[in-house]
Amino acid sequence: MREEILVGVVAEPRQRTRVTAALARDGIHSVVEADSIDELVRACADRHPHVGVHVGGSEQTLELRRLARELRRTRLVAVVPGSARDVVRGALRAGADGVVAAADLPATIALTIRAVWAGQTTIPTAARSVLETAALSHREREVLDLVAAGLSNTEIAQRLCVTEHTVKSHVGAVFGKLGVHSRREAIMAHAQGHGRFSILTGARSASWSNGDRV
């Protein structure tokens, strides 16, 4: 007999009702509801949800990161206001395994939960370009590795024996291929392609004296 999915839902009451009603229609009845992350963690002290659902708010990115820390064995689904690339990308970087646009919630939330439980990453079709990133060249990967290590453009140029203008061109190409607008975003996006947060330790310890400039 197939194991029943246990789902934890963090949202305000009206949104929780939308989620639980959609899940019930699809045969998912084991749901732990909570107003906050703290409440969900307490409710799940002796059992970990297979999937956690977080319905968006102004602090969704921070709350997703916290959920990922607090419930390490739980896969996460983020319900976001829309399917804009930056919104979907932000949710994935924060730890979401699946993303659902709020307008599509009744039709897609149960499907998404089952997919992420099975180990898939699921996002709205309109945002699929987030996962369709052009491959970086060998030189661009070298430059990104050095950016992650905290080196400035001048230091990277000296390390690679090229001009600073050339480094800026490579960094600009990386931004374009990864669809990002800052050095931090580039590192996080690249990390997503090599296992979750695989190089963020270096990124956290890096010096960002140059800010997010190319």
TIRO-2110 file (N, C-alpha, C; in Angstrom, 1 decimal):
// TIRO-2110
0.8, -1.2, 0.0, N, 1, A
0.0, 0.0, 0.0, CA, 1, A
0.9, 1.2, 0.0, C, 1, A
0.5, 2.2, -0.8, N, 2, A
1.4, 3.4, -1.0, CA, 2, A
1.2, 4.3, 0.3, C, 2, A
2.4, 4.8, 0.8, N, 3, A
2.4, 5.6, 1.9, CA, 3, A
1.7, 6.9, 1.7, C, 3, A
0.9, 7.3, 2.7, N, 4, A
0.1, 8.6, 2.5, CA, 4, A
1.0, 9.8, 2.7, C, 4, A
0.8, 10.8, 1.9, N, 5, A
1.6, 12.0, 2.1, CA, 5, A
1.1, 12.8, 3.2, C, 5, A
2.1, 13.2, 4.1, N, 6, A
1.8, 14.2, 5.2, CA, 6, A
2.2, 15.6, 4.7, C, 6, A
1.3, 16.5, 4.7, N, 7, A
1.6, 17.8, 4.2, CA, 7, A
1.5, 18.9, 5.3, C, 7, A
2.5, 19.7, 5.5, N, 8, A
2.4, 20.8, 6.4, CA, 8, A
2.1, 22.1, 5.6, C, 8, A
1.2, 22.9, 6.1, N, 9, A
0.8, 24.1, 5.4, CA, 9, A
1.0, 25.3, 6.3, C, 9, A
1.8, 26.3, 5.9, N, 10, A
2.0, 27.6, 6.6, CA, 10, A
1.3, 28.7, 5.8, C, 10, A
0.3, 29.3, 6.3, N, 11, A
-0.4, 30.3, 5.6, CA, 11, A
-1.5, 31.0, 6.5, C, 11, A
-2.0, 32.1, 6.1, N, 12, A
-3.1, 32.7, 6.9, CA, 12, A
-4.3, 31.9, 6.6, C, 12, A
-5.3, 31.9, 7.5, N, 13, A
-6.5, 31.0, 7.5, CA, 13, A
-7.2, 30.9, 6.1, C, 13, A
-7.4, 32.0, 5.4, N, 14, A
-8.2, 31.9, 4.2, CA, 14, A
-7.4, 31.1, 3.1, C, 14, A
-6.1, 31.3, 3.1, N, 15, A
-5.2, 30.6, 2.1, CA, 15, A
-5.1, 29.2, 2.5, C, 15, A
-5.0, 28.9, 3.8, N, 16, A
-4.9, 27.5, 4.2, CA, 16, A
-6.2, 26.7, 3.8, C, 16, A
-7.3, 27.4, 3.9, N, 17, A
-8.6, 26.7, 3.4, CA, 17, A
-8.5, 26.4, 1.9, C, 17, A
-7.9, 27.3, 1.1, N, 18, A
-7.8, 27.1, -0.3, CA, 18, A
-6.9, 25.8, -0.6, C, 18, A
-5.8, 25.8, 0.2, N, 19, A
-4.9, 24.7, 0.0, CA, 19, A
-5.5, 23.4, 0.4, C, 19, A
-6.0, 23.3, 1.6, N, 20, A
-6.5, 22.1, 2.1, CA, 20, A
-7.7, 21.6, 1.3, C, 20, A
-8.6, 22.5, 0.8, N, 21, A
-9.7, 22.1, 0.0, CA, 21, A
-9.2, 21.5, -1.3, C, 21, A
-8.2, 22.1, -1.9, N, 22, A
-7.6, 21.5, -3.2, CA, 22, A
-7.0, 20.2, -2.9, C, 22, A
-6.3, 20.0, -1.8, N, 23, A
-5.7, 18.7, -1.5, CA, 23, A
-6.7, 17.6, -1.3, C, 23, A
-7.8, 18.0, -0.5, N, 24, A
-8.8, 17.0, -0.3, CA, 24, A
-9.5, 16.5, -1.5, C, 24, A
-9.7, 17.4, -2.5, N, 25, A
-10.3, 17.0, -3.8, CA, 25, A
-9.4, 16.0, -4.5, C, 25, A
-8.1, 16.0, -4.2, N, 26, A
-7.2, 15.1, -4.9, CA, 26, A
-6.8, 13.9, -4.0, C, 26, A
-7.5, 13.7, -2.9, N, 27, A
-7.3, 12.6, -2.0, CA, 27, A
-6.2, 12.7, -1.0, C, 27, A
-5.7, 13.9, -0.8, N, 28, A
-4.6, 14.2, 0.2, CA, 28, A
-5.3, 14.8, 1.5, C, 28, A
-5.4, 14.0, 2.5, N, 29, A
-6.1, 14.4, 3.7, CA, 29, A
-5.3, 14.6, 5.0, C, 29, A
-4.0, 14.1, 4.9, N, 30, A
-3.2, 14.2, 6.1, CA, 30, A
-2.4, 15.6, 6.0, C, 30, A
-3.0, 16.6, 6.7, N, 31, A
-2.5, 17.9, 6.6, CA, 31, A
-2.3, 18.5, 8.0, C, 31, A
-1.2, 19.1, 8.2, N, 32, A
-0.9, 19.9, 9.4, CA, 32, A
-1.0, 21.3, 9.1, C, 32, A
-1.9, 22.1, 9.7, N, 33, A
-2.0, 23.5, 9.3, CA, 33, A
-1.4, 24.4, 10.4, C, 33, A
-0.8, 25.5, 10.0, N, 34, A
-0.2, 26.4, 10.9, CA, 34, A
-0.2, 27.8, 10.4, C, 34, A
-0.3, 28.8, 11.4, N, 35, A
-0.2, 30.2, 11.0, CA, 35, A
1.2, 30.7, 10.8, C, 35, A
2.1, 30.0, 11.4, N, 36, A
3.5, 30.4, 11.4, CA, 36, A
4.5, 29.2, 11.3, C, 36, A
5.7, 29.5, 11.0, N, 37, A
6.7, 28.4, 11.0, CA, 37, A
6.9, 27.8, 12.4, C, 37, A
6.9, 28.7, 13.4, N, 38, A
7.1, 28.2, 14.7, CA, 38, A
6.0, 27.2, 15.1, C, 38, A
4.8, 27.5, 14.7, N, 39, A
3.6, 26.7, 15.0, CA, 39, A
3.7, 25.4, 14.3, C, 39, A
4.2, 25.4, 13.0, N, 40, A
4.3, 24.2, 12.3, CA, 40, A
5.4, 23.3, 12.8, C, 40, A
6.5, 23.9, 13.2, N, 41, A
7.6, 23.1, 13.8, CA, 41, A
7.2, 22.4, 15.1, C, 41, A
6.4, 23.1, 15.9, N, 42, A
6.0, 22.5, 17.2, CA, 42, A
5.0, 21.4, 16.9, C, 42, A
4.1, 21.6, 15.9, N, 43, A
3.1, 20.6, 15.6, CA, 43, A
3.7, 19.3, 15.0, C, 43, A
4.9, 19.5, 14.4, N, 44, A
5.6, 18.4, 13.7, CA, 44, A
6.8, 17.9, 14.5, C, 44, A
6.8, 18.1, 15.8, N, 45, A
7.9, 17.7, 16.6, CA, 45, A
8.2, 16.2, 16.6, C, 45, A
7.2, 15.4, 16.5, N, 46, A
7.4, 14.0, 16.5, CA, 46, A
7.1, 13.3, 15.1, C, 46, A
6.9, 14.1, 14.1, N, 47, A
6.7, 13.6, 12.7, CA, 47, A
7.0, 14.7, 11.7, C, 47, A
7.8, 14.4, 10.7, N, 48, A
8.2, 15.3, 9.7, CA, 48, A
7.2, 15.3, 8.5, C, 48, A
6.7, 16.4, 8.1, N, 49, A
5.9, 16.4, 6.9, CA, 49, A
6.7, 15.9, 5.7, C, 49, A
6.1, 15.2, 4.8, N, 50, A
6.9, 14.8, 3.5, CA, 50, A
7.1, 16.1, 2.7, C, 50, A
6.0, 16.9, 2.7, N, 51, A
6.1, 18.2, 1.9, CA, 51, A
5.5, 19.3, 2.7, C, 51, A
6.2, 20.5, 2.7, N, 52, A
5.7, 21.7, 3.3, CA, 52, A
5.3, 22.7, 2.3, C, 52, A
4.1, 23.3, 2.5, N, 53, A
3.6, 24.3, 1.6, CA, 53, A
3.7, 25.7, 2.3, C, 53, A
4.3, 26.7, 1.7, N, 54, A
4.3, 28.0, 2.2, CA, 54, A
3.6, 29.0, 1.2, C, 54, A
2.6, 29.7, 1.7, N, 55, A
1.9, 30.6, 0.8, CA, 55, A
2.5, 32.0, 1.0, C, 55, A
2.9, 32.6, -0.1, N, 56, A
3.7, 33.8, -0.1, CA, 56, A
3.2, 35.0, 0.7, C, 56, A
4.2, 35.8, 1.1, N, 57, A
4.0, 37.0, 1.8, CA, 57, A
5.2, 37.9, 1.5, C, 57, A
5.2, 39.0, 2.2, N, 58, A
6.3, 39.9, 2.0, CA, 58, A
7.7, 39.4, 2.4, C, 58, A
7.7, 38.4, 3.3, N, 59, A
9.0, 37.8, 3.8, CA, 59, A
9.1, 36.4, 3.3, C, 59, A
8.5, 36.0, 2.2, N, 60, A
8.5, 34.6, 1.8, CA, 60, A
9.9, 34.0, 1.6, C, 60, A
10.8, 34.7, 1.0, N, 61, A
12.1, 34.2, 0.8, CA, 61, A
12.8, 33.8, 2.1, C, 61, A
12.8, 34.7, 3.0, N, 62, A
13.4, 34.5, 4.3, CA, 62, A
12.7, 33.3, 5.0, C, 62, A
11.4, 33.2, 4.9, N, 63, A
10.6, 32.2, 5.6, CA, 63, A
10.9, 30.8, 5.0, C, 63, A
11.0, 30.8, 3.7, N, 64, A
11.4, 29.5, 3.0, CA, 64, A
12.8, 29.0, 3.5, C, 64, A
13.7, 29.9, 3.5, N, 65, A
15.0, 29.6, 4.0, CA, 65, A
15.0, 29.0, 5.4, C, 65, A
14.1, 29.6, 6.2, N, 66, A
14.0, 29.1, 7.6, CA, 66, A
13.3, 27.7, 7.6, C, 66, A
12.3, 27.6, 6.8, N, 67, A
11.7, 26.3, 6.8, CA, 67, A
12.6, 25.2, 6.3, C, 67, A
13.5, 25.5, 5.3, N, 68, A
14.5, 24.6, 4.9, CA, 68, A
15.4, 24.2, 6.0, C, 68, A
15.7, 25.1, 6.9, N, 69, A
16.6, 24.8, 8.0, CA, 69, A
15.9, 24.0, 9.1, C, 69, A
14.7, 24.4, 9.4, N, 70, A
14.0, 23.8, 10.5, CA, 70, A
13.5, 22.4, 10.1, C, 70, A
13.1, 22.2, 8.9, N, 71, A
12.5, 20.9, 8.5, CA, 71, A
13.4, 20.3, 7.3, C, 71, A
14.5, 19.8, 7.7, N, 72, A
15.5, 19.4, 6.7, CA, 72, A
15.1, 18.2, 5.8, C, 72, A
14.2, 17.4, 6.4, N, 73, A
13.8, 16.2, 5.6, CA, 73, A
12.5, 16.5, 4.8, C, 73, A
12.0, 17.7, 4.9, N, 74, A
10.8, 18.0, 4.2, CA, 74, A
11.0, 18.8, 2.9, C, 74, A
10.4, 18.3, 1.8, N, 75, A
10.5, 19.0, 0.6, CA, 75, A
9.5, 20.2, 0.6, C, 75, A
9.8, 21.3, -0.1, N, 76, A
9.1, 22.5, 0.1, CA, 76, A
8.4, 22.9, -1.2, C, 76, A
7.2, 23.4, -1.1, N, 77, A
6.4, 24.0, -2.2, CA, 77, A
6.1, 25.5, -1.8, C, 77, A
6.4, 26.4, -2.7, N, 78, A
6.1, 27.8, -2.5, CA, 78, A
4.9, 28.2, -3.4, C, 78, A
3.9, 28.8, -2.7, N, 79, A
2.8, 29.4, -3.5, CA, 79, A
3.1, 30.9, -3.6, C, 79, A
3.4, 31.3, -4.8, N, 80, A
3.8, 32.7, -5.1, CA, 80, A
2.7, 33.5, -5.8, C, 80, A
2.8, 34.9, -5.7, N, 81, A
1.8, 35.7, -6.3, CA, 81, A
1.6, 35.6, -7.8, C, 81, A
2.7, 35.3, -8.5, N, 82, A
2.7, 35.2, -10.0, CA, 82, A
3.8, 34.4, -10.4, C, 82, A
3.9, 34.2, -11.8, N, 83, A
5.0, 33.3, -12.3, CA, 83, A
6.1, 34.1, -12.9, C, 83, A
6.3, 35.4, -12.5, N, 84, A
7.5, 36.2, -13.0, CA, 84, A
8.8, 35.4, -12.7, C, 84, A
9.8, 35.5, -13.6, N, 85, A
11.0, 34.8, -13.4, CA, 85, A
11.7, 35.1, -12.1, C, 85, A
11.8, 36.4, -11.7, N, 86, A
12.5, 36.7, -10.5, CA, 86, A
11.9, 36.1, -9.3, C, 86, A
10.5, 36.1, -9.3, N, 87, A
9.8, 35.5, -8.1, CA, 87, A
10.0, 34.0, -8.0, C, 87, A
9.9, 33.3, -9.2, N, 88, A
10.1, 31.9, -9.2, CA, 88, A
11.6, 31.6, -8.8, C, 88, A
12.5, 32.3, -9.4, N, 89, A
13.9, 32.1, -9.1, CA, 89, A
14.2, 32.3, -7.7, C, 89, A
13.7, 33.3, -7.1, N, 90, A
13.9, 33.6, -5.7, CA, 90, A
13.4, 32.5, -4.8, C, 90, A
12.3, 31.9, -5.1, N, 91, A
11.7, 30.8, -4.3, CA, 91, A
12.6, 29.6, -4.4, C, 91, A
13.1, 29.3, -5.6, N, 92, A
14.0, 28.1, -5.8, CA, 92, A
15.3, 28.3, -5.0, C, 92, A
15.8, 29.5, -5.1, N, 93, A
17.1, 29.7, -4.4, CA, 93, A
16.9, 29.7, -2.9, C, 93, A
15.7, 30.0, -2.4, N, 94, A
15.5, 30.0, -1.0, CA, 94, A
15.2, 28.6, -0.4, C, 94, A
15.1, 27.6, -1.3, N, 95, A
14.9, 26.2, -0.9, CA, 95, A
13.7, 25.5, -1.4, C, 95, A
12.9, 26.2, -2.2, N, 96, A
11.6, 25.5, -2.7, CA, 96, A
12.0, 24.4, -3.7, C, 96, A
11.3, 23.3, -3.6, N, 97, A
11.5, 22.3, -4.6, CA, 97, A
10.4, 22.4, -5.7, C, 97, A
9.3, 23.1, -5.4, N, 98, A
8.3, 23.3, -6.4, CA, 98, A
7.7, 24.7, -6.1, C, 98, A
7.2, 25.3, -7.2, N, 99, A
6.6, 26.6, -7.2, CA, 99, A
5.2, 26.6, -7.9, C, 99, A
4.2, 27.2, -7.2, N, 100, A
2.9, 27.2, -7.7, CA, 100, A
2.4, 28.7, -7.7, C, 100, A
1.9, 29.2, -8.9, N, 101, A
1.3, 30.5, -8.9, CA, 101, A
0.0, 30.5, -8.2, C, 101, A
-0.3, 31.5, -7.4, N, 102, A
-1.5, 31.5, -6.6, CA, 102, A
-2.8, 31.3, -7.4, C, 102, A
-2.8, 31.9, -8.6, N, 103, A
-4.0, 31.8, -9.5, CA, 103, A
-4.2, 30.4, -9.9, C, 103, A
-3.1, 29.6, -10.0, N, 104, A
-3.2, 28.2, -10.4, CA, 104, A
-3.4, 27.2, -9.3, C, 104, A
-3.4, 27.7, -8.1, N, 105, A
-3.4, 26.8, -6.9, CA, 105, A
-4.4, 25.7, -6.9, C, 105, A
-5.7, 25.9, -7.2, N, 106, A
-6.6, 24.8, -7.1, CA, 106, A
-6.3, 23.7, -8.0, C, 106, A
-5.8, 24.0, -9.2, N, 107, A
-5.6, 22.9, -10.2, CA, 107, A
-4.2, 22.3, -10.1, C, 107, A
-3.2, 23.0, -9.5, N, 108, A
-1.9, 22.5, -9.6, CA, 108, A
-1.2, 22.1, -8.2, C, 108, A
-1.8, 22.5, -7.1, N, 109, A
-1.1, 22.3, -5.8, CA, 109, A
-0.9, 20.8, -5.5, C, 109, A
-1.9, 20.0, -5.7, N, 110, A
-1.8, 18.6, -5.4, CA, 110, A
-0.8, 17.9, -6.3, C, 110, A
-0.8, 18.3, -7.6, N, 111, A
0.1, 17.7, -8.6, CA, 111, A
1.5, 18.1, -8.2, C, 111, A
1.7, 19.3, -7.8, N, 112, A
3.1, 19.8, -7.5, CA, 112, A
3.6, 19.1, -6.2, C, 112, A
2.7, 18.9, -5.3, N, 113, A
3.1, 18.2, -4.0, CA, 113, A
3.5, 16.8, -4.3, C, 113, A
2.8, 16.1, -5.1, N, 114, A
3.1, 14.7, -5.5, CA, 114, A
4.4, 14.7, -6.3, C, 114, A
4.6, 15.6, -7.1, N, 115, A
5.9, 15.7, -7.9, CA, 115, A
7.1, 15.9, -7.1, C, 115, A
7.1, 16.9, -6.2, N, 116, A
8.2, 17.1, -5.4, CA, 116, A
8.5, 16.0, -4.4, C, 116, A
7.4, 15.4, -3.9, N, 117, A
7.6, 14.2, -3.0, CA, 117, A
8.3, 13.1, -3.8, C, 117, A
8.1, 13.0, -5.1, N, 118, A
8.8, 12.0, -5.9, CA, 118, A
10.2, 12.4, -6.3, C, 118, A
10.6, 13.6, -5.9, N, 119, A
12.0, 14.1, -6.2, CA, 119, A
12.1, 15.0, -7.4, C, 119, A
11.0, 15.5, -7.9, N, 120, A
11.1, 16.4, -9.0, CA, 120, A
11.1, 17.9, -8.6, C, 120, A
11.5, 18.7, -9.5, N, 121, A
11.4, 20.2, -9.4, CA, 121, A
10.3, 20.6, -10.3, C, 121, A
9.3, 21.3, -9.8, N, 122, A
8.2, 21.7, -10.6, CA, 122, A
8.0, 23.2, -10.5, C, 122, A
7.8, 23.9, -11.6, N, 123, A
7.6, 25.3, -11.7, CA, 123, A
6.5, 25.6, -12.7, C, 123, A
5.9, 26.8, -12.7, N, 124, A
4.9, 27.2, -13.7, CA, 124, A
5.6, 27.2, -15.1, C, 124, A
4.9, 26.7, -16.1, N, 125, A
5.4, 26.7, -17.5, CA, 125, A
5.9, 28.1, -17.9, C, 125, A
5.2, 29.1, -17.5, N, 126, A
5.5, 30.4, -17.9, CA, 126, A
6.9, 30.9, -17.4, C, 126, A
7.4, 30.2, -16.4, N, 127, A
8.7, 30.5, -15.8, CA, 127, A
9.8, 29.5, -16.1, C, 127, A
9.6, 28.6, -17.1, N, 128, A
10.5, 27.5, -17.3, CA, 128, A
11.9, 28.0, -17.7, C, 128, A
12.0, 29.2, -18.3, N, 129, A
13.3, 29.7, -18.7, CA, 129, A
14.2, 29.8, -17.5, C, 129, A
13.7, 29.9, -16.3, N, 130, A
14.5, 29.9, -15.1, CA, 130, A
15.4, 28.7, -15.0, C, 130, A
14.9, 27.6, -15.5, N, 131, A
15.7, 26.3, -15.5, CA, 131, A
16.4, 26.0, -16.8, C, 131, A
16.2, 26.9, -17.8, N, 132, A
16.9, 26.7, -19.1, CA, 132, A
18.0, 27.7, -19.3, C, 132, A
19.0, 27.5, -18.5, N, 133, A
20.2, 28.4, -18.5, CA, 133, A
21.2, 28.0, -19.5, C, 133, A
21.7, 28.9, -20.3, N, 134, A
22.8, 28.5, -21.2, CA, 134, A
24.1, 28.1, -20.4, C, 134, A
24.8, 27.2, -21.0, N, 135, A
26.0, 26.7, -20.3, CA, 135, A
27.1, 27.8, -20.3, C, 135, A
27.8, 27.8, -19.2, N, 136, A
28.9, 28.8, -19.1, CA, 136, A
30.2, 28.1, -19.8, C, 136, A
31.0, 29.0, -20.4, N, 137, A
32.2, 28.5, -21.0, CA, 137, A
33.2, 28.2, -19.9, C, 137, A
34.3, 27.6, -20.2, N, 138, A
35.3, 27.3, -19.3, CA, 138, A
35.9, 28.5, -18.6, C, 138, A
36.1, 29.6, -19.4, N, 139, A
36.6, 30.8, -18.8, CA, 139, A
35.6, 31.5, -18.0, C, 139, A
34.3, 31.5, -18.4, N, 140, A
33.3, 32.1, -17.5, CA, 140, A
33.2, 31.4, -16.2, C, 140, A
33.3, 30.0, -16.2, N, 141, A
33.3, 29.3, -14.9, CA, 141, A
34.5, 29.7, -14.1, C, 141, A
35.6, 29.8, -14.7, N, 142, A
36.8, 30.3, -13.9, CA, 142, A
36.6, 31.6, -13.3, C, 142, A
36.0, 32.6, -14.0, N, 143, A
35.7, 33.9, -13.5, CA, 143, A
34.7, 33.8, -12.4, C, 143, A
33.7, 33.0, -12.5, N, 144, A
32.6, 32.9, -11.5, CA, 144, A
33.2, 32.3, -10.2, C, 144, A
34.1, 31.3, -10.4, N, 145, A
34.7, 30.7, -9.2, CA, 145, A
35.5, 31.7, -8.4, C, 145, A
36.2, 32.6, -9.2, N, 146, A
37.0, 33.7, -8.5, CA, 146, A
36.1, 34.7, -7.9, C, 146, A
35.0, 35.0, -8.5, N, 147, A
34.0, 36.0, -7.9, CA, 147, A
33.5, 35.4, -6.6, C, 147, A
33.2, 34.1, -6.6, N, 148, A
32.7, 33.4, -5.4, CA, 148, A
33.8, 33.4, -4.3, C, 148, A
35.0, 33.4, -4.7, N, 149, A
36.1, 33.5, -3.7, CA, 149, A
36.3, 34.9, -3.1, C, 149, A
35.6, 35.9, -3.7, N, 150, A
35.6, 37.2, -3.1, CA, 150, A
36.6, 38.1, -3.8, C, 150, A
37.2, 37.7, -5.0, N, 151, A
38.1, 38.5, -5.7, CA, 151, A
37.5, 39.7, -6.4, C, 151, A
38.1, 40.8, -6.5, N, 152, A
37.6, 41.9, -7.3, CA, 152, A
37.9, 41.7, -8.8, C, 152, A
37.4, 42.5, -9.6, N, 153, A
37.7, 42.4, -11.1, CA, 153, A
39.2, 42.6, -11.3, C, 153, A
39.8, 43.5, -10.6, N, 154, A
41.2, 43.8, -10.8, CA, 154, A
42.0, 42.5, -10.4, C, 154, A
41.6, 41.9, -9.2, N, 155, A
42.4, 40.8, -8.8, CA, 155, A
42.2, 39.6, -9.7, C, 155, A
40.9, 39.4, -10.2, N, 156, A
40.7, 38.4, -11.2, CA, 156, A
41.5, 38.6, -12.5, C, 156, A
41.6, 39.8, -12.9, N, 157, A
42.4, 40.1, -14.1, CA, 157, A
43.9, 39.7, -13.9, C, 157, A
44.4, 40.0, -12.7, N, 158, A
45.8, 39.7, -12.4, CA, 158, A
45.9, 38.2, -12.3, C, 158, A
45.0, 37.5, -11.7, N, 159, A
45.1, 36.0, -11.6, CA, 159, A
45.0, 35.3, -13.0, C, 159, A
44.2, 35.8, -13.9, N, 160, A
44.1, 35.2, -15.2, CA, 160, A
44.9, 35.8, -16.3, C, 160, A
45.7, 36.8, -15.9, N, 161, A
46.6, 37.5, -16.9, CA, 161, A
45.8, 38.0, -18.1, C, 161, A
44.7, 38.7, -17.8, N, 162, A
43.9, 39.4, -18.8, CA, 162, A
43.6, 40.8, -18.3, C, 162, A
43.0, 41.6, -19.1, N, 163, A
42.7, 43.0, -18.8, CA, 163, A
41.4, 43.0, -17.9, C, 163, A
41.2, 44.1, -17.1, N, 164, A
40.0, 44.2, -16.3, CA, 164, A
38.8, 44.3, -17.2, C, 164, A
39.0, 44.9, -18.4, N, 165, A
37.8, 45.0, -19.3, CA, 165, A
37.4, 43.6, -19.7, C, 165, A
38.3, 42.7, -20.0, N, 166, A
38.0, 41.4, -20.3, CA, 166, A
37.2, 40.7, -19.2, C, 166, A
37.6, 40.9, -18.0, N, 167, A
36.9, 40.3, -16.9, CA, 167, A
35.5, 40.8, -16.8, C, 167, A
35.3, 42.1, -17.0, N, 168, A
34.0, 42.7, -16.9, CA, 168, A
33.1, 42.1, -18.0, C, 168, A
33.7, 41.8, -19.2, N, 169, A
32.9, 41.2, -20.3, CA, 169, A
32.5, 39.8, -19.9, C, 169, A
33.4, 39.1, -19.3, N, 170, A
33.1, 37.7, -18.8, CA, 170, A
32.0, 37.7, -17.8, C, 170, A
32.1, 38.6, -16.8, N, 171, A
31.1, 38.7, -15.8, CA, 171, A
29.7, 39.1, -16.4, C, 171, A
29.8, 40.0, -17.3, N, 172, A
28.5, 40.4, -18.0, CA, 172, A
27.9, 39.3, -18.7, C, 172, A
28.7, 38.4, -19.4, N, 173, A
28.2, 37.3, -20.1, CA, 173, A
27.6, 36.3, -19.1, C, 173, A
28.2, 36.1, -17.9, N, 174, A
27.7, 35.2, -16.9, CA, 174, A
26.3, 35.7, -16.4, C, 174, A
26.2, 37.0, -16.2, N, 175, A
24.9, 37.6, -15.8, CA, 175, A
23.9, 37.3, -16.8, C, 175, A
24.2, 37.5, -18.1, N, 176, A
23.2, 37.2, -19.1, CA, 176, A
22.8, 35.8, -19.2, C, 176, A
23.7, 34.9, -19.1, N, 177, A
23.4, 33.4, -19.3, CA, 177, A
22.6, 32.9, -18.1, C, 177, A
22.9, 33.5, -16.9, N, 178, A
22.2, 33.0, -15.7, CA, 178, A
21.0, 33.8, -15.4, C, 178, A
20.8, 34.9, -16.2, N, 179, A
19.5, 35.7, -16.0, CA, 179, A
19.5, 36.4, -14.7, C, 179, A
20.7, 36.9, -14.2, N, 180, A
20.8, 37.6, -12.9, CA, 180, A
21.3, 39.0, -13.1, C, 180, A
21.3, 39.7, -12.0, N, 181, A
21.7, 41.1, -12.1, CA, 181, A
22.7, 41.5, -11.1, C, 181, A
23.2, 40.6, -10.4, N, 182, A
24.3, 40.9, -9.3, CA, 182, A
25.2, 39.8, -9.2, C, 182, A
26.3, 40.0, -8.5, N, 183, A
27.4, 39.0, -8.3, CA, 183, A
26.8, 37.9, -7.3, C, 183, A
26.1, 38.4, -6.3, N, 184, A
25.5, 37.4, -5.4, CA, 184, A
24.5, 36.5, -6.1, C, 184, A
23.7, 37.1, -6.9, N, 185, A
22.7, 36.3, -7.6, CA, 185, A
23.4, 35.3, -8.6, C, 185, A
24.5, 35.7, -9.2, N, 186, A
25.2, 34.8, -10.1, CA, 186, A
25.7, 33.6, -9.4, C, 186, A
26.3, 33.8, -8.2, N, 187, A
26.8, 32.7, -7.4, CA, 187, A
25.7, 31.7, -7.0, C, 187, A
24.6, 32.3, -6.5, N, 188, A
23.5, 31.5, -6.1, CA, 188, A
22.9, 30.7, -7.2, C, 188, A
22.7, 31.3, -8.4, N, 189, A
22.2, 30.6, -9.5, CA, 189, A
23.1, 29.5, -10.0, C, 189, A
24.4, 29.8, -10.0, N, 190, A
25.3, 28.7, -10.4, CA, 190, A
25.3, 27.6, -9.5, C, 190, A
25.2, 27.9, -8.2, N, 191, A
25.1, 26.8, -7.1, CA, 191, A
23.9, 25.9, -7.4, C, 191, A
22.8, 26.5, -7.8, N, 192, A
21.6, 25.6, -8.0, CA, 192, A
21.9, 24.5, -9.1, C, 192, A
22.8, 24.8, -10.0, N, 193, A
23.1, 23.8, -11.0, CA, 193, A
24.1, 22.8, -10.6, C, 193, A
24.6, 22.9, -9.4, N, 194, A
25.7, 21.9, -8.9, CA, 194, A
25.3, 21.4, -7.5, C, 194, A
24.0, 21.2, -7.3, N, 195, A
23.6, 20.7, -6.0, CA, 195, A
23.2, 21.9, -5.1, C, 195, A
22.2, 21.8, -4.3, N, 196, A
21.7, 22.9, -3.6, CA, 196, A
22.8, 23.6, -2.7, C, 196, A
23.0, 24.9, -2.9, N, 197, A
23.9, 25.7, -2.1, CA, 197, A
25.3, 25.1, -2.0, C, 197, A
25.8, 24.5, -3.1, N, 198, A
27.1, 23.8, -3.0, CA, 198, A
28.3, 24.7, -2.9, C, 198, A
28.1, 25.9, -3.3, N, 199, A
29.3, 26.8, -3.1, CA, 199, A
28.9, 28.1, -2.3, C, 199, A
27.8, 28.0, -1.5, N, 200, A
27.4, 29.2, -0.8, CA, 200, A
28.3, 29.4, 0.4, C, 200, A
29.0, 28.4, 0.9, N, 201, A
29.9, 28.7, 2.1, CA, 201, A
31.0, 29.7, 1.7, C, 201, A
31.6, 29.5, 0.5, N, 202, A
32.5, 30.4, 0.0, CA, 202, A
31.9, 31.8, -0.2, C, 202, A
30.7, 31.8, -0.7, N, 203, A
30.1, 33.1, -1.0, CA, 203, A
29.8, 33.9, 0.3, C, 203, A
29.4, 33.2, 1.3, N, 204, A
29.1, 33.9, 2.6, CA, 204, A
30.4, 34.5, 3.2, C, 204, A
31.5, 33.8, 3.0, N, 205, A
32.7, 34.3, 3.6, CA, 205, A
33.5, 35.3, 2.8, C, 205, A
33.0, 35.5, 1.5, N, 206, A
33.7, 36.4, 0.6, CA, 206, A
33.5, 37.8, 1.0, C, 206, A
34.5, 38.6, 0.6, N, 207, A
34.4, 40.1, 0.8, CA, 207, A
33.7, 40.7, -0.4, C, 207, A
32.7, 41.5, -0.1, N, 208, A
31.8, 42.1, -1.1, CA, 208, A
32.1, 43.6, -1.2, C, 208, A
33.3, 44.0, -1.1, N, 209, A
33.6, 45.4, -1.1, CA, 209, A
33.3, 46.1, -2.4, C, 209, A
33.1, 45.3, -3.5, N, 210, A
32.8, 45.9, -4.7, CA, 210, A
31.2, 45.9, -4.9, C, 210, A
30.5, 45.5, -3.9, N, 211, A
29.0, 45.5, -4.0, CA, 211, A
28.6, 44.5, -5.1, C, 211, A
27.6, 44.8, -5.8, N, 212, A
27.1, 43.9, -6.8, CA, 212, A
27.4, 44.4, -8.2, C, 212, A
28.4, 45.3, -8.3, N, 213, A
28.7, 45.8, -9.7, CA, 213, A
29.4, 44.7, -10.5, C, 213, A
29.2, 44.8, -11.8, N, 214, A
29.9, 43.9, -12.7, CA, 214, A
31.4, 44.2, -12.6, C, 214, A
END
